[in-house]
Amino acid sequence: MTTAEATTAAVNVDIHSENVLEVENLKVYYDTDAGQVKAVDDVSFTLKRGERMGLVGESGSGKTTMAMALMRLHKPPAIIAGGTVRLDGLSLLDLNEEEMRQTRLRDIALVPQGAMNSLNPVYRVRDQIVDGIKHHTSGDEMPNKPVLSERVVELLNSVGLDGNVADMYPHELSGGMKQRVALAIATSLRPKMILADEPTSALDVVVQRQIMLTLEQLQQEMQASVLLVGHDMGLMAQFADVLGVMYAGHLVEFAPIQEIFEDPKHPYTKKLISSLPDIEVKGQFTGIEGLPPTLVVPPPGCRFHPRCPIYNDDEDFRGEFTDIRGQLDTSLCTTVDPHLNEIEPRRWVACHMYERSA
Amino acid sequence: MVLKYIVSRLAMFFISIFVASTVIFFLPRLTGQNPLEEKFYQEAQRGGYLEDVDEIVAAFEEQYGFDKPLYQQYFTFMVNLTRFDLGRSIFSWPKTVNQLLGETIIWTLALSLLTGVIAFVIGTIMGALMEWKRNNSLLMVSFFPFMIWAAVPYFIFGLVLLTVFSFAWPVLPGYGGYQTGVVGWPNWSELDFLVSVVKHGTLPALSIILVSLAGWAMGMRGMMVTTKGEDYMLLAEAKGLPGRVQFYRYAVRNSTLPQLTGLALQLGLIVSGLLLVEVVFAYPGVGGMLYSAIRISDHAIIQGTVFVLAFGTALATLILDMIYPLIDPRIKYGAT
């Protein structure tokens, strides 16, 4: 092996080059009359090529705000107050408007929430697929009409739709068909990254499954990374490779999906997973007591402490955590905002409980 | 499918014309005034000769058919309408209403079409830009005056313009449709005459354009706010479409649809507003004629003029109904 080859090999296995998305200390704030709402505060994570990440959290936890900010689609009063977002090494927050426009769809595409109204009601499906392609292709590279037409049919077929859907208007399609069209649009330029913001929230479970299978199939075929935002834990378990859990603007846990379900580390994640209904155990559902905090004046220290079973020494959690809780300095919970730490390989948690052992 | 749609819209057109004609026939009669009697007694008093007035009135009533029972008058009126025979004026004898309308309608039509189109186009564009370019201070500043402006009646605004530009600072004529007292005028093939028409038309036109422009701008701005919140706008941006494409093909294209519906509904209002403007500027249009006809209870002219206005509005609505499915695919020709 020559030195050159060795270097190439080294580059190929270099973990950093595998990362398609690198988010570091991302802060998205809303400037409101009531004060600054820190909707996304200091969020960092990385996503590898071809990896599927799920992002869950309560309503208002900042997951959609963050997803929109990744594509710089956030609207005032939201502002990106700091941090970096790198897509395949390209720093998205440093691009000018035109460069960012070019990047959208070509490198990072959105599958929108609310399939019902995502298509322009006055144009045919064909026009809505073509305009995305057209505005990312320079004049002389623009394929001629028959080629483009063929491409539209190909795309529609790839999402399981018939080619003649191209000549239909959105109101002539069902919700599932509309979401398939949205998938066809999102994959029309083979992006490196697909951002799916609750893509199945308006659909029934049968259609949900079909859409998710289609998304998975396209993702695997293109080796694109996917960020799936939602709060359906069952869907996440089936689809995602890694799962991020957001709480009150913070990413509180980030880990491979299997591990997070089998052994959730953060008390919030634990409560979240134990709240899921079990088909074998009938009885009372257990939720997470309390409400998410206001983000204008978040609780001091750890934002979860007012609802935290560990901090509040909840009986149900005592047995499992007696040891750790004995070591936990609970005064930290009310004073210091915990950082996201890697306590085991690929297991990131933001909780003081683990800082001692880490 | 298409045929069914057209037939149903045509039926609606004729029904509205029928209802309007009926109302038009009865409304002047509800005032309880007998124009002929009043007129002749006035004339007779002026001349100091009061004999035989009743007989003269009766003779004229017979001439106009006023002596017949109401249902018969109504029947005759409706039958004549089908031939666009609007009857004879009572006081401008022996001119027919058609003749009188022929002299005046060109002025009203030209003024209303021109001002309507200009106001609609400019207002809609301004409204769209007001919402789209929120950081443009000039557009933002215009928001507040527009809001007040849109609520001002045309003729009040016309009075203001008249006071300012015709009296305080007399740059434009404020009376009539063209320079009067010139031999041979109106003569549409003479350049000087046309210049005079434009000069005289400026203030009435401005008072309509500026007010309804503000109205269209406010309406469009409101629609743009709604449209901007639609999911397809987010997807348009996420698709990496350039700003101008998002603006024209997504935001404006969808926001204009209710504006067009508004245009159809407003046509009647624009015309009726125009009538008062014509009175203010003594413009030789239908409005002035209608105004004086109402003052002297000339039923024939009132009926004829209002019928023509109702007919025009219904026709414009019909035309818009016919082309609407072409601009909004969600409206189908098949649906009734």
Interface residues (C-beta under 8 A of the other chain):
Chain A: M71 L73 R101 Q102 T103 R104 L105 R106 A109 L110 P112 Q113 G114 M116 N117 S118 L119 N120 P121 V122 Y123 D131 G132 H135 H136 Y169 H171 A182 I185
Chain B: E230 D231 Y232 L234 L235 A236 E237 A238 K239 G240 L241 P242 V245 R249 Y250 R253 N254 L257 I327 D328 P329 R330
